[in-house]
Amino acid sequence: MLHLHMCFLCLIGIGILIYFVHQRPSCDHKGMLLSRNNVQPARTPFYIVVVCCGQRVQETLVMIKSAILFNYEQEYLKFLIFTEKEKDDELREKLTDWKSILPALFDFDILPLNFPSQNEIEWKNLFKPCAAQRLFLPSLLTDVDSLLYVDTDILFLSPISDIWNFFKKFNDSQIAALTPEHENENIGWYNRFARHPFYGRLGVNSGVMLMNLTRMREFNWEKHILSIHEEYKLRIIWGDQDIINILFYYYPDKLFVMPCEYNYRPDHCMYMSICNMTDSSVKLIHGNRGYFHADRQPLFKIIYESMESYQLGSNANTNFLMPLREALNRKSVNESSCGKISTEVLKIATKLFGNSY
């Protein structure tokens, strides 16, 4: 009897020992998972570059807000903002506030303007103040491989991953992507008025530009830019956009052309609808020539004001989509020529935010 009792105790002891032996790796594994969760892996950022000069701080902030709002896939965004020194504090204060709300989703750097020293004033004042800064990004951002440049008067109406996917469609020679300046020869500017060469049949618009900086450096991009400026500076009207058009006239194989919905402008709808969107949705909207702040085509102003009013981090359905949808139903919008694309403007927002509560 005593022998059986001892055997029973031994079996219990062996069982306890086996339990701890098998549980220990599980505890270590759990600890390792916790450690991995606490240490965020490095993520390659999606770089978005903007140049902000003059009275463009608020536009810049609204653009950035739109990119963050529509970043539904939670890519890591890195905003690089080239600006005048006196704009630094205003931008930094607001972006720091937003970063405290969404710390893991984006970061930013505010960078000083930097133009070629030999004719700095001329470059800085080419067309609009500081607009030509983007021509020199390959040498200013030597650690960056690829980026998306946007003008301040751009708003995202789709996730950045959508337009970023065009990088994968570049062939071996292409260094940048742009959208056409026009879709119709009857209202095209370059084909009717330009006094210099331009890309393709109708030229390209430079407000939204994917740039592979590595390839641009290999191509000696800035050497070409300086040469073109020297030859054509008395014949260009639209500054850096004209220079870009001239360059891709001579090197058309270097450019990838994106569909018009990635740079949708009033010209696409103010006379007639001339942007045949591939999946019936506006991806990035461009309120150029002040259309975000004017009543000429109220759709553009309403989209901007809806984005400006939205409080980052709050419910996107209740505080952005629903007010925007209601505003786009106004009579003034419905009776305007651009109001006819309201459905296309709302399509992606409805898909992303329509069921959020």
C-alpha positions in Angstrom: 0.0 0.0 0.0 2.8 2.4 0.9 4.6 1.4 -2.3 1.5 2.3 -4.3 1.2 5.6 -2.5 4.8 6.5 -3.3 4.3 5.7 -7.0 1.2 7.9 -7.0 3.1 10.8 -5.6 5.9 10.3 -8.1 3.5 10.3 -10.9 2.0 13.6 -9.6 5.6 15.1 -9.4 6.5 14.0 -12.9 3.2 15.5 -14.2 3.9 18.8 -12.5 7.5 18.8 -13.9 6.2 18.1 -17.4 3.7 20.9 -17.0 6.3 23.5 -16.2 8.7 22.3 -18.8 6.0 22.6 -21.5 4.6 25.9 -20.2 7.9 27.7 -19.9 8.5 28.0 -23.7 4.9 29.3 -24.0 5.6 32.0 -21.4 8.8 32.9 -23.2 7.0 33.0 -26.6 4.3 35.3 -25.1 7.0 37.5 -23.7 8.7 37.7 -27.0 5.4 38.7 -28.7 4.9 41.4 -26.2 8.4 42.6 -26.8 7.8 42.7 -30.6 4.5 44.6 -30.1 6.3 47.2 -27.9 9.0 47.7 -30.5 7.5 48.9 -33.7 9.2 47.6 -36.8 10.7 50.3 -39.1 8.3 51.1 -41.9 9.2 52.6 -45.3 7.4 56.0 -45.4 5.2 57.3 -48.2 6.9 60.7 -48.7 4.6 63.6 -49.6 6.3 66.9 -50.5 4.7 70.3 -50.6 6.1 73.8 -51.0 4.4 76.4 -48.9 5.0 80.1 -49.5 3.0 83.3 -49.1 -0.6 82.9 -47.9 -0.6 79.1 -48.4 -0.3 77.8 -44.8 -4.0 76.9 -44.3 -4.2 75.3 -47.8 -1.2 73.2 -46.9 -2.7 72.0 -43.6 -6.0 71.1 -45.2 -4.1 69.1 -47.9 -2.2 67.3 -45.2 -5.4 66.6 -43.3 -7.0 65.1 -46.4 -4.1 62.8 -46.9 -4.3 61.6 -43.3 -8.1 61.2 -43.4 -8.1 59.1 -46.5 -5.1 57.0 -45.4 -7.5 54.2 -44.8 -4.8 51.5 -45.1 -2.8 53.3 -42.4 0.4 53.6 -44.4 3.2 55.5 -42.7 3.1 59.0 -44.2 6.1 61.4 -44.0 5.3 65.0 -45.0 8.3 67.1 -46.1 7.3 70.8 -46.2 9.6 73.4 -47.8 8.6 76.8 -46.5 9.7 80.3 -45.5 11.1 80.6 -42.0 8.2 82.8 -40.7 5.7 80.0 -41.5 7.6 77.4 -39.5 5.9 77.9 -36.1 2.4 78.0 -37.5 2.8 74.7 -39.4 4.7 73.0 -36.6 2.2 73.8 -33.9 -0.8 72.4 -35.8 1.1 69.3 -37.1 2.4 68.5 -33.6 -1.2 68.7 -32.3 -2.3 66.2 -35.0 0.6 64.0 -34.4 -0.4 63.7 -30.7 -3.8 62.4 -31.9 -2.4 60.0 -34.5 1.2 59.4 -33.4 1.9 56.2 -35.4 0.4 57.2 -38.7 2.5 60.2 -39.9 5.5 62.3 -39.2 6.8 65.6 -40.8 9.8 67.7 -41.4 9.8 71.4 -42.1 12.6 72.3 -44.3 14.1 75.7 -45.5 13.8 76.8 -49.1 17.0 76.1 -51.1 17.6 77.3 -54.6 20.8 77.4 -56.7 22.9 80.2 -55.2 24.0 81.7 -58.5 20.4 82.9 -59.4 18.5 82.2 -56.2 16.1 85.2 -56.6 15.2 84.4 -60.1 14.4 80.8 -59.3 12.4 81.7 -56.2 10.2 84.1 -58.1 9.7 81.9 -61.2 5.9 81.9 -61.7 4.4 81.7 -58.1 6.8 82.3 -55.2 8.8 79.2 -54.4 6.9 76.9 -56.9 10.2 76.0 -58.6 11.6 74.4 -55.5 10.3 71.0 -56.6 12.7 71.1 -59.5 15.6 70.7 -57.1 14.3 67.9 -54.9 16.6 65.2 -56.3 19.7 67.0 -54.8 17.9 68.3 -51.7 16.5 64.9 -50.6 19.4 62.6 -51.3 18.2 59.9 -48.9 14.8 59.7 -50.5 14.2 57.2 -53.3 10.6 58.1 -54.3 8.0 60.7 -53.4 4.7 62.3 -54.3 4.8 66.0 -54.9 1.6 68.0 -54.6 0.7 71.7 -54.9 -0.9 73.2 -51.8 -4.3 73.4 -53.5 -4.6 69.6 -53.8 -7.0 67.5 -51.7 -6.9 63.7 -51.4 -10.2 61.9 -52.0 -8.6 58.5 -52.0 -5.8 56.6 -50.1 -2.3 57.5 -51.1 -1.6 53.8 -51.8 -3.8 54.2 -54.9 -1.6 56.7 -56.7 1.6 55.3 -55.2 0.9 52.0 -57.1 1.8 53.8 -60.3 5.4 53.5 -59.3 5.1 49.8 -59.9 3.9 50.4 -63.5 6.9 52.4 -64.5 9.1 50.8 -67.1 12.9 50.8 -66.8 13.3 54.3 -68.2 10.5 56.3 -66.6 11.4 58.7 -63.8 8.2 60.5 -63.1 4.4 60.5 -63.5 2.0 63.4 -64.4 -1.5 63.8 -65.7 -2.4 65.6 -68.9 -2.9 69.4 -68.8 -6.0 69.0 -71.0 -8.2 66.3 -72.5 -9.6 68.4 -75.4 -7.8 70.3 -78.1 -10.5 72.9 -78.3 -9.7 74.3 -74.9 -6.1 73.2 -74.6 -3.6 75.9 -73.6 -0.3 74.5 -74.8 -1.5 73.4 -78.2 -3.0 76.9 -78.8 -0.7 79.4 -77.1 2.7 77.9 -76.0 5.8 79.4 -77.6 8.0 76.5 -76.5 8.0 72.7 -76.9 5.7 70.7 -74.6 5.0 67.0 -73.9 2.6 65.1 -76.2 -0.5 66.5 -77.8 -1.7 68.8 -75.0 1.1 69.0 -72.4 1.0 67.9 -68.8 0.0 69.5 -65.5 2.6 69.6 -62.7 0.3 69.9 -59.7 0.5 66.2 -58.8 3.8 64.5 -59.6 5.2 61.1 -58.7 9.0 61.4 -58.7 11.6 58.6 -58.6 14.5 60.7 -57.2 17.0 57.9 -57.6 16.4 57.7 -61.3 16.2 61.4 -61.7 19.7 61.7 -60.1 21.0 59.1 -62.5 19.4 61.0 -65.4 21.1 64.3 -64.2 17.7 65.9 -63.9 18.9 69.2 -62.6 21.5 69.7 -65.2 18.8 69.4 -67.8 16.5 71.7 -65.9 19.2 74.5 -65.7 19.9 74.1 -69.4 16.3 74.4 -70.4 15.7 77.4 -68.1 18.7 79.2 -69.7 17.4 78.6 -73.2 13.7 79.1 -72.8 13.2 81.5 -69.8 12.0 84.3 -72.0 9.4 82.1 -73.6 7.8 80.4 -70.6 4.5 81.5 -68.9 3.8 78.8 -66.3 7.3 78.6 -64.8 8.3 75.2 -63.5 5.4 73.5 -65.3 6.6 74.8 -68.6 10.2 73.7 -67.9 8.9 70.2 -67.0 6.9 70.1 -70.2 9.9 71.1 -72.3 12.1 68.4 -70.6 9.6 65.6 -71.3 9.2 66.9 -74.9 12.8 66.0 -75.5 12.6 62.9 -73.3 9.1 61.5 -73.6 10.2 58.0 -72.7 11.0 59.2 -69.2 7.4 60.1 -68.3 4.5 57.9 -67.2 1.1 59.5 -67.8 -1.6 59.0 -65.1 -5.4 59.3 -65.7 -7.0 62.7 -65.2 -8.9 61.6 -62.0 -5.6 61.8 -60.1 -5.4 65.6 -60.8 -9.0 66.6 -61.3 -9.4 70.4 -62.0 -12.2 72.8 -62.9 -11.2 72.6 -66.5 -12.4 69.1 -66.6 -16.0 70.1 -65.9 -16.6 73.8 -66.2 -17.5 73.7 -69.9 -18.3 70.1 -70.4 -17.2 66.8 -68.8 -13.9 65.9 -70.4 -12.3 63.6 -67.9 -13.4 60.0 -68.6 -12.6 58.5 -65.2 -11.6 54.9 -65.4 -13.7 53.8 -62.4 -16.0 56.8 -62.0 -14.3 58.4 -59.0 -12.2 61.5 -58.4 -8.9 60.5 -56.6 -7.2 63.8 -56.1 -8.9 67.2 -56.7 -7.0 70.3 -57.6 -8.6 73.7 -56.9 -6.2 75.6 -59.0 -6.6 79.3 -59.9 -8.3 79.8 -56.5 -11.3 77.6 -57.1 -11.2 76.3 -53.5 -12.0 79.8 -52.3 -14.4 81.1 -55.0 -18.1 80.5 -55.9 -17.5 80.1 -59.6 -17.8 76.3 -59.3 -19.2 75.8 -55.8 -18.4 72.1 -55.7 -14.7 72.8 -55.3 -15.2 75.3 -52.5 -17.6 73.0 -50.6 -15.1 70.1 -50.7 -12.4 72.3 -49.4 -14.5 73.8 -46.6 -15.8 70.4 -45.6 -12.2 69.1 -45.2 -11.2 72.3 -43.5 -14.0 71.9 -40.9 -13.4 68.3 -40.2 -11.7 67.6 -36.8 -8.9 65.1 -37.4 -9.5 61.9 -35.3 -13.3 62.4 -35.1 -15.9 60.2 -36.8 -15.4 60.6 -40.5 -18.9 59.6 -41.5 -20.7 61.9 -39.1 -18.3 64.9 -39.3 -17.0 64.7 -42.9 -19.0 62.5 -45.3 -22.5 63.4 -44.1 -22.0 67.2 -44.1 -20.2 67.0 -47.5 -23.0 65.0 -49.0 -25.6 67.4 -47.7 -23.7 70.4 -49.0 -23.3 68.9 -52.4 -27.0 68.6 -52.7 -27.4 72.4 -52.6 -29.2 74.0 -55.5 -26.1 76.1 -56.4 -24.1 72.9 -56.8 -26.7 71.0 -58.8 -27.2 73.9 -61.2 -23.4 74.3 -61.8 -21.6 72.4 -64.6 -19.1 70.8 -62.1 -21.9 69.8 -59.8 -22.7 66.9 -62.1 -19.6 65.0 -60.7 -20.8 65.1 -57.1 -21.3 61.3 -57.2 -17.8 60.7 -58.4 -16.4 63.0 -55.6 -18.3 61.0 -52.9 -17.7 57.5 -54.2 -14.5 56.5 -52.4 -15.5 58.5 -49.2 -18.8 56.6 -49.1 -17.0 53.3 -49.5 -14.5 54.0 -46.8 -16.5 56.0 -44.2 -20.1 55.3 -45.0 -20.5 52.5 -42.5 -18.4 53.9 -39.7 -20.1 54.8 -36.4 
